[in-house]
Amino acid sequence: MTTDDTWAASFSKAIAAQVRHHRTALGMSAQQLSDRCAELGLPMARSVLANFESGRRPTVSVPEWLVLAKALGVAPVALLCPVAEEGEVEIVPGHAIPPYAAMQWVTGEGPLAYRAVNVPEGESPFGVSLAAIEEWQDDRAGLMSYRALEDLVKHWQRARMRARASMKHAQLPETTEEQRESLHERAREEDRLATSYEPHIRRERDRLRKDGLRLPSLPDPLTHLDAPVREDWRWLTEMTNVRGHTNPDGSVEYTGYGVGQEPLPETAGEPADEIPDAPRESEEDSQ
């Protein structure tokens, strides 16, 4: 907890300590750091940096914090939350918590933790209140939805890439008929995996749209997910979805609403608000 110093001054000192640590680790002088900041567009005199690191300058602005992080080659959050160090970070007044927990809150990956009292011996003294969890889950800025959407699209792209690679391999002259059949089956499996991500992509985009947030662009083969859907047909479009099939030339051909194919067994017939968790790639597939 802060005592003699205000929280803001104490926090700035903690950032200054990290600036000095990373500058020293790089073998960079204060003048070199000053020059680098100027190159990045925000001049900071050597004397200003020296006063900041020594504590004689008790504040640091947000633009300075960001440029200093860039100049030192670290993520800005690393200057706030040194996760490799022991101890605690008073990330807001009255909340002194481990650096990693602080980093999770700053980046939107988790709610703000607090130090509990009367904790039984051997248990962690840090907890999360229900109010903090609800505030985090409310996700008014859409951070979780944007992050989830990006991950889902990446998984979809990887599955499609693996399907195309299998189809191309199957077309090689030296590929035997047995290998070709196996590669075609592998491509179909990857097509099914890619298609299974699409309801989840649609769902996250619906959440962003409902909250009035900007929708990031989609790869062309996924733009059909933004097409308007009648509410009484939504469960069908989300559950069976539009099916993709990878052609030998690597292109993807879609068929409407699972025509001629069975719906995915793990999702068929379920209501739209009960879409199961998106499938996870195996460790082998993600490489």
C-alpha positions as a printed NumPy array, in Angstrom:
array([[  0.   ,   0.   ,   0.   ],
       [  1.113,   3.577,  -0.536],
       [  1.931,   5.633,   2.573],
       [  4.054,   8.782,   2.226],
       [  3.696,   9.041,  -1.542],
       [  0.448,   9.274,  -3.412],
       [ -0.576,   6.221,  -5.386],
       [  0.075,   7.99 ,  -8.696],
       [  3.624,   8.974,  -7.748],
       [  4.341,   5.514,  -6.37 ],
       [  3.026,   3.883,  -9.533],
       [  5.148,   6.162, -11.712],
       [  8.202,   5.168,  -9.678],
       [  7.428,   1.512, -10.343],
       [  7.259,   2.226, -14.093],
       [ 10.53 ,   4.18 , -13.867],
       [ 12.189,   1.186, -12.218],
       [ 11.114,  -1.007, -15.122],
       [ 12.37 ,   1.532, -17.673],
       [ 15.753,   1.558, -15.951],
       [ 15.794,  -2.25 , -15.743],
       [ 15.086,  -2.778, -19.443],
       [ 17.398,   0.033, -20.536],
       [ 20.259,  -1.443, -18.519],
       [ 19.546,  -4.949, -19.818],
       [ 19.883,  -3.613, -23.364],
       [ 23.146,  -1.835, -22.568],
       [ 21.458,   1.404, -23.602],
       [ 22.506,   4.748, -22.138],
       [ 19.987,   7.381, -21.113],
       [ 21.086,   9.465, -24.106],
       [ 20.525,   6.552, -26.472],
       [ 17.056,   6.032, -25.039],
       [ 16.38 ,   9.733, -25.472],
       [ 17.508,   9.565, -29.095],
       [ 15.338,   6.519, -29.74 ],
       [ 12.258,   8.247, -28.307],
       [ 12.928,  11.207, -30.601],
       [ 13.186,   8.856, -33.584],
       [  9.786,   7.454, -32.652],
       [  8.25 ,  10.924, -32.671],
       [  8.207,  11.927, -28.994],
       [ 11.393,  13.736, -27.92 ],
       [ 12.342,  13.18 , -24.279],
       [ 15.488,  14.956, -23.129],
       [ 18.165,  12.914, -21.394],
       [ 17.692,  15.061, -18.266],
       [ 13.957,  14.273, -18.261],
       [ 14.664,  10.544, -18.433],
       [ 17.321,  10.79 , -15.718],
       [ 14.957,  12.678, -13.429],
       [ 12.197,  10.164, -14.141],
       [ 14.356,   7.129, -13.377],
       [ 15.71 ,   8.729, -10.188],
       [ 12.252,   9.656,  -8.937],
       [ 12.744,  13.419,  -9.146],
       [ 10.078,  13.511, -11.88 ],
       [  7.051,  11.836, -10.257],
       [  4.819,  11.425, -13.282],
       [  4.795,   9.827, -16.719],
       [  2.171,  10.514, -19.369],
       [  0.386,   7.815, -21.352],
       [  2.129,   8.852, -24.62 ],
       [  5.504,   8.722, -22.845],
       [  4.724,   5.301, -21.391],
       [  3.833,   3.915, -24.818],
       [  6.865,   5.397, -26.599],
       [  9.234,   4.278, -23.844],
       [  7.897,   0.716, -24.175],
       [  8.427,   0.82 , -27.944],
       [ 11.908,   2.27 , -27.545],
       [ 12.823,  -0.505, -25.095],
       [ 11.309,  -3.254, -27.238],
       [  8.749,  -4.459, -24.708],
       [  4.969,  -4.506, -24.565],
       [  3.606,  -1.451, -22.714],
       [  1.95 ,  -3.692, -20.124],
       [  5.393,  -5.04 , -19.169],
       [  6.28 ,  -1.631, -17.709],
       [  3.127,  -1.717, -15.591],
       [  3.078,  -5.38 , -14.615],
       [  6.52 ,  -7.024, -14.447],
       [  5.29 , -10.612, -14.452],
       [  8.802, -12.058, -14.171],
       [  9.328, -10.415, -10.781],
       [  8.075, -11.373,  -7.35 ],
       [  6.011,  -9.056,  -5.214],
       [  2.835,  -7.162,  -5.897],
       [  1.641,  -4.31 ,  -8.078],
       [ -0.816,  -1.751,  -6.755],
       [ -2.522,  -1.508, -10.104],
       [ -5.239,   0.804,  -8.722],
       [ -5.355,   2.356,  -5.251],
       [ -5.99 ,  -0.333,  -2.66 ],
       [ -5.478,  -3.256,  -5.044],
       [ -1.98 ,  -4.632,  -4.521],
       [ -1.984,  -7.935,  -6.4  ],
       [  0.529, -10.218,  -8.153],
       [  1.852,  -8.767, -11.444],
       [  0.318, -11.531, -13.558],
       [ -3.154, -10.951, -12.085],
       [ -2.721,  -7.226, -12.692],
       [ -1.688,  -7.89 , -16.294],
       [ -4.806,  -9.991, -16.881],
       [ -7.025,  -7.118, -15.766],
       [ -5.121,  -4.491, -17.779],
       [ -5.363,  -6.577, -20.961],
       [ -9.002,  -7.532, -20.39 ],
       [ -8.221, -11.212, -19.9  ],
       [ -9.64 , -11.378, -16.391],
       [-11.442,  -9.429, -13.644],
       [ -9.647,  -7.268, -11.1  ],
       [ -8.493,  -9.365,  -8.144],
       [ -8.225,  -8.23 ,  -4.519],
       [ -6.414,  -9.293,  -1.363],
       [ -8.737, -11.234,   0.896],
       [ -8.64 , -11.229,   4.721],
       [ -8.736, -14.132,   7.158],
       [ -7.556, -16.585,   4.525],
       [ -6.92 , -20.149,   5.796],
       [ -3.257, -21.11 ,   5.885],
       [ -1.992, -22.562,   2.609],
       [ -4.632, -20.875,   0.451],
       [ -4.083, -17.939,  -1.875],
       [ -4.806, -14.571,  -0.242],
       [ -6.12 , -13.21 ,  -3.538],
       [ -9.657, -13.524,  -4.772],
       [-12.157, -12.027,  -7.182],
       [-15.465, -10.519,  -6.133],
       [-18.726, -11.381,  -7.875],
       [-19.135,  -7.716,  -8.814],
       [-15.696,  -7.72 , -10.487],
       [-16.549, -10.893, -12.405],
       [-19.849,  -9.435, -13.606],
       [-18.139,  -6.203, -14.635],
       [-15.548,  -8.154, -16.614],
       [-18.091, -10.477, -18.215],
       [-20.234,  -7.503, -19.237],
       [-17.392,  -6.75 , -21.666],
       [-18.838,  -3.41 , -22.713],
       [-15.815,  -2.655, -24.898],
       [-16.123,  -6.009, -26.679],
       [-12.575,  -7.123, -25.869],
       [-13.492, -10.752, -25.247],
       [-15.666, -10.95 , -28.337],
       [-12.987,  -9.416, -30.556],
       [-10.379, -11.777, -29.138],
       [-12.626, -14.826, -29.481],
       [-13.585, -13.835, -33.02 ],
       [ -9.964, -13.454, -34.073],
       [ -9.071, -16.86 , -32.615],
       [-12.023, -18.56 , -34.321],
       [-11.18 , -17.086, -37.721],
       [ -7.556, -18.185, -37.306],
       [ -8.662, -21.738, -36.477],
       [-10.973, -21.7  , -39.52 ],
       [ -8.134, -20.501, -41.763],
       [ -5.739, -23.159, -40.478],
       [ -8.259, -25.927, -41.107],
       [ -8.88 , -24.658, -44.641],
       [ -5.129, -24.44 , -45.298],
       [ -4.668, -28.035, -44.165],
       [ -7.567, -29.129, -46.381],
       [ -6.033, -27.377, -49.402],
       [ -2.633, -28.881, -48.662],
       [ -4.147, -32.364, -48.528],
       [ -5.996, -31.866, -51.819],
       [ -2.881, -30.548, -53.557],
       [ -0.831, -33.448, -52.246],
       [ -3.477, -35.837, -53.532],
       [ -3.028, -34.452, -57.067],
       [  0.705, -35.197, -57.233],
       [  1.589, -37.85 , -59.86 ],
       [  3.572, -39.929, -57.383],
       [  0.653, -40.198, -54.942],
       [ -0.763, -43.723, -54.85 ],
       [ -4.49 , -44.388, -54.984],
       [ -4.494, -45.474, -51.336],
       [ -2.689, -42.295, -50.297],
       [ -5.023, -40.206, -52.438],
       [ -8.078, -41.682, -50.732],
       [ -6.544, -41.01 , -47.323],
       [ -5.682, -37.426, -48.284],
       [ -9.201, -36.813, -49.581],
       [-10.619, -38.062, -46.285],
       [ -8.202, -35.83 , -44.417],
       [ -9.379, -32.851, -46.483],
       [-13.014, -33.706, -45.728],
       [-12.225, -33.877, -42.011],
       [-10.57 , -30.468, -42.133],
       [-13.53 , -29.088, -44.11 ],
       [-15.876, -30.353, -41.407],
       [-13.673, -28.846, -38.703],
       [-13.583, -25.475, -40.46 ],
       [-17.348, -25.51 , -40.948],
       [-17.89 , -26.304, -37.265],
       [-16.237, -22.984, -36.337],
       [-18.656, -20.952, -38.423],
       [-21.644, -20.913, -36.007],
       [-19.333, -19.573, -33.32 ],
       [-17.974, -16.88 , -35.641],
       [-21.555, -15.858, -36.447],
       [-22.429, -15.775, -32.744],
       [-19.511, -13.511, -31.783],
       [-20.296, -11.164, -34.668],
       [-23.939, -11.062, -33.579],
       [-22.79 , -10.038, -30.098],
       [-20.664,  -7.206, -31.461],
       [-23.481,  -6.085, -33.749],
       [-25.972,  -6.126, -30.866],
       [-23.639,  -3.953, -28.761],
       [-23.2  ,  -1.479, -31.591],
       [-19.504,  -2.249, -32.004],
       [-17.54 ,  -2.28 , -35.243],
       [-17.411,  -5.593, -37.059],
       [-13.936,  -6.55 , -38.292],
       [-13.712,  -7.684, -41.89 ],
       [-13.958, -11.387, -42.708],
       [-12.167, -13.487, -45.332],
       [-14.318, -13.615, -48.479],
       [-15.398, -17.262, -47.954],
       [-16.904, -16.272, -44.573],
       [-18.885, -13.21 , -45.614],
       [-22.037, -15.324, -45.904],
       [-22.095, -15.399, -42.091],
       [-23.205, -11.757, -42.055],
       [-26.259, -12.428, -44.223],
       [-29.57 , -11.627, -42.461],
       [-31.284, -14.678, -41.006],
       [-34.956, -15.05 , -40.11 ],
       [-35.194, -15.638, -36.367],
       [-37.327, -18.772, -36.775],
       [-34.671, -20.242, -39.091],
       [-31.63 , -19.04 , -37.122],
       [-31.149, -22.292, -35.231],
       [-31.035, -24.211, -38.516],
       [-28.551, -21.858, -40.192],
       [-26.32 , -21.858, -37.116],
       [-26.5  , -25.561, -36.449],
       [-26.19 , -27.088, -39.914],
       [-24.68 , -23.908, -41.371],
       [-23.36 , -23.531, -44.875],
       [-21.03 , -26.377, -45.77 ],
       [-17.663, -25.822, -47.367],
       [-15.858, -28.298, -49.581],
       [-12.277, -27.884, -50.731],
       [-11.832, -28.55 , -54.445],
       [ -8.647, -30.037, -55.96 ],
       [ -7.558, -26.563, -57.092],
       [ -7.745, -25.307, -53.519],
       [-10.944, -23.275, -53.937],
       [-13.807, -23.665, -51.478],
       [-17.287, -24.531, -52.736],
       [-20.287, -23.969, -50.474],
       [-23.62 , -25.721, -50.403],
       [-26.668, -24.28 , -48.69 ],
       [-27.673, -25.378, -45.226],
       [-26.13 , -28.817, -45.338],
       [-27.962, -29.977, -48.471],
       [-27.078, -33.597, -49.17 ],
       [-25.066, -33.905, -45.972],
       [-25.883, -34.837, -42.422],
       [-25.743, -32.015, -39.852],
       [-22.865, -32.045, -37.423],
       [-23.95 , -34.666, -34.865],
       [-22.791, -32.681, -31.841],
       [-24.867, -29.628, -32.792],
       [-27.82 , -30.84 , -34.872],
       [-31.188, -29.682, -33.638],
       [-29.944, -27.638, -30.658],
       [-31.336, -24.114, -30.134],
       [-29.092, -21.204, -31.145],
       [-28.358, -20.089, -27.586],
       [-26.891, -23.486, -26.743],
       [-24.115, -23.654, -29.278],
       [-21.424, -25.818, -27.672],
       [-17.925, -24.559, -27.172],
       [-15.926, -24.212, -30.348],
       [-13.838, -27.298, -31.102],
       [-10.196, -27.149, -30.162],
       [ -7.396, -28.039, -32.509],
       [ -5.106, -30.809, -31.449],
       [ -1.527, -29.921, -30.644],
       [ -0.456, -31.582, -33.884],
       [ -2.975, -29.592, -35.962],
       [ -1.961, -26.225, -34.507],
       [  1.638, -26.616, -35.576]])
